Amino acid sequence: MATPEQAQTLRGRLMSADCPSRQVLRHVSSRWGLLVILALGEGGQMRFSELRSTIGGISERMLTETLRNLAEDGIVTRQDHHEVPPRVDYTLTPLGHGLAERVLGLGAWIEENIGEIVRAQRAIAAE
């Protein structure tokens, strides 16, 4: 584990199998990681239930695990308001906002090009 001083100057090498950036890449590029980042990037601060209803098909367990991983990576922050009933809000950190800017572009590209992508998939499947 890097010291705080080393962490400031640490540079990732994604192509290196033993680089810690690989774990972050797994968290961010996972099916649910990308969707959580997209949801928070577009929606701002959200509660767990809002995230779950926004991200179709995600289970409670997977959302919990994804949020935990993204929080450990410094991308998402969790704010527990210590109320009854429980109220917990999730939001992107400044680091997460920088990532969301890039991910939102990817999401927009996919949505804009889905017709062409589906046609290509069908053409390959028909071969």
PAVO-15293 format. One record per residue (C-alpha): residue in one letter; x, y negated, z negated. Coordinates in steps of 0.2 Angstrom, whole numbers, plus 2048, in hexadecimal, padded with zeros to 3 digits. Layout:
<nodes>
AXYZ;...
</nodes>
This chain:
<nodes>
M800800800;A8077EF805;T80A7E27F8;P8007D17F9;E80F7C9801;Q8127D780E;A7FF7D7811;Q8007C5817;T80D7C9824;L8077DB828;R8037DD83B;G7F97EC841;R7FE7F884E;L7EE801854;M7F780D85F;S801813850;A7F9823848;D7FE81E836;C7FA80B837;P7EC80682A;S7E47FC838;R7DE80D83F;Q7D280F830;V7CB7FD833;L7C9801845;R7BF811840;H7B4806835;V7B17F8841;S7AF802851;S7A380F849;R792810850;W78B808840;G7997FD83C;L7977F384D;L7847F284A;V7867EB838;I7927DE83E;L7877DA84D;A7787D8841;L7817CD834;G7897C3842;E7787BF849;G76D7BF839;G7797B882C;Q7767BD81A;M76B7CC819;R7647D880C;F7677EB80D;S7557EE812;E7567E0820;L7667E8827;R75E7F9827;S74E7F3830;T7597E983C;I7647F8841;G759805848;G75D817843;I769814835;S76781E825;E768817814;R778821811;M78081C821;L77C80981E;T78380A80C;E793813812;T796807820;L7937F7815;R79F7FF808;N7AC802816;L7AA7F081D;A7AB7E880C;E7BB7F2808;D7C37EB818;G7BE7D9813;I7B17D7822;V7A17D7817;T79E7D0806;R7907D77FA;Q7887CB7EE;D77E7D47E1;H7727C77D9;H76F7D27C9;E75C7D07CA;V74D7DC7C8;P7497E27D4;P75A7E37DA;R7607D77E7;V7707D97F1;D7757CE800;Y7827D280D;T78B7C6817;L79B7C5822;T7AA7BE81B;P7B57B1824;L7BF7C082B;G7AE7C9830;H7A87B9839;G7B87B9844;L7B57CB848;A7A27C884B;E7A67BB858;R7AF7C8862;V7A37D685F;L7947CB864;G79C7C9875;L79D7DC876;G78B7DE872;A7867D187E;W7907D988C;I7887EA888;E7767E2888;E7797D9898;N7807E88A1;I7767F689B;G76C7F88AB;E77C7FB8B5;I7838068A7;V7748118A7;R7748128BA;A7868188B9;Q7828258AB;R77382C8B6;A77E82D8C5;I78B8378BC;A77E8428B4;A7768468C5;E78784C8CC;
</nodes>
